Amino acid sequence: MYLGGVFLLMCAADALLFWFAFSQHNPWPIMVGLMFGQTVSSILLLAAIWNRLPWARYVLAILLFGVIGLFAMEALYLSGRPEIGDHQMLTVIWTAVALLVLANTWLIRSKRIQYLASQPGSGG
């Protein structure tokens, strides 16, 4: 159930970031490819956590920190250039970044997910 909650938070954030990536306010079109890669890899890493591969949780956390950093950097770039940026799109980006931070915090701090990511029978 906890892993499903992380998945739902990431899906909501991905939907918002896809909305921004395909908008006319995105100054870096390469973000569309980044979003496709991040979505596919997040789903695969969540499946790996479900299959009790302990390394997958760490890789997913690092991936989410990278995506958070890139989109926060882009939001800061857009807020410094009001002729390019749009207040609604900045709100979308910051909302998605907040959802990803929440999902990543839940992924790192949840004892249930840590137990799920451990090997069966390891006593974790």
Buried (B, 14 or more C-beta within 10 A) or exposed (E): EBBEBBBEBBBBBBEBBBBBBEEEBBEEEEBBEBBEEBBEBBBEBBEBBBEBBBEBBEBBBEBBBEBBEBBBEBBEEBBEEEEBBBEEBBEBBBBBBBBBBBBBBBBBEBEEBBEBBBEEEEEE
